[in-house]
Amino acid sequence: MVDRKFQEEREYELLSDMGTKSSETRGRQRAEKPCNIRTEFQRDRDRIIHTKAIRRLMHKTQVFLSPEGDHFSTRLTHTLDVAQISRTIARGLGLNEDLTEAIALGHDLGHTPFGHNGEQYLDERYPDGFHHNEQSLRVVDVLETGHDGKPGLNLTAEVRDGILNHSGPGIPFTMEGKVVRISDRIAYINHDIDDAVMAGVISENDLPRDCVRCLGSDHSMRINTLVTDMIVSSEKAGDIVQSEECGFYMNKLRDFMFEHVYKSEVVKQVAEMFKVKHLINSLYDFYLEHPYEMPEEHIAMLYIYGTDEVVKDYIAGMTDRYAIKMYKHLFVPSGWRLSDNIVRTD
């Protein structure tokens, strides 16, 4: 039988010196009995896959506000892209693929509805500021319920660190976390190009020519170039790095996307963004004043974390369509109809 102990022993044979061995994990916040079959990082991956938070990602905006086409990226497809890219790099470097995948699957669980615009507007309202990487950690530490019925998934320190530090000023302490940090950029730059071309915001011919010459002329070529470069460069450096050339042109491509897509009025649609800001502010104000109108699981946390934090948690967890639904329910009058509970006498 290929049990946990067999897999742990195999890691010492298969993983490089840079790879994190599951038997050497720094552990969990609450001690648990090991699984007979799965390693600690495999358990973490499985716990994240079974969360409600990861299911909601399929209805959360990536770049385009509630796109109507079936092929635009969502937070869930982005998460799968990051997991695939990260695992390929981890495999090429002899790193722990299970740890890498667990971090990748959990890295965006804290994202708000309506993409980075929603994050910006919630950041303006929540007194302590809002950052999706910190919220992602809060999701797995507090908001999801573990198999033991207690708050949080009780993940290993390595996965929690990778989730928190996939963006922001902190750097993950594992090589696997560093892989996810760069893979996140590789993924979103490339699938955002595809979405922008599909939406007609830019064309492939608009991409900087020197970036195309270095990285490739289509999605597949760019991903292959960047992944291969990371494996080769990291192997030489003994750390997770890109070559100077590929790093330069990837960042140049990212700057191009910010100028021509992310900040484009065609994408931003100022009038629609005003509506999103108004929607988030209206929901925040309402639940701040009427916290007991939130679902029971959030009401139960009011006494522990305070109203502002729980309201922030509730709104951040909403999908785009659920946020719109709640706004309509709370603020848009509905047509009058005879109640089913009223007995007609005519």
Protein Blocks (a to p, Z undefined) as FASTA:
>chain_A
ZZfklmmmmmmmmpcfklccfklpgbjfbdcdddfkbcfklmmmmmmmmpmklmmmmmcc
fklgcifbfkbccfklmmmmmmmmmmmmmmmnopafklmmmmmmmmmmmpcehijmlmmm
mmmmmmnopafklmmmmmmmmmpccfkopgcjhiafklmmmmmmmgcjbdcfbfklmmmm
mmmmmmmmmmmmmmmmmnomacfklpcfklmmmnopbfklmmmmmmmmmmmmmmmnopac
ddfklmmmmmmmmmmmmmmmmmpmklnommlmmmmmmmmmmmmmmmmmmmmlpcfklmmm
mmmnojklmmmmmmmmpcfklmmmmmmmmmmccdddddfkbccfZZ
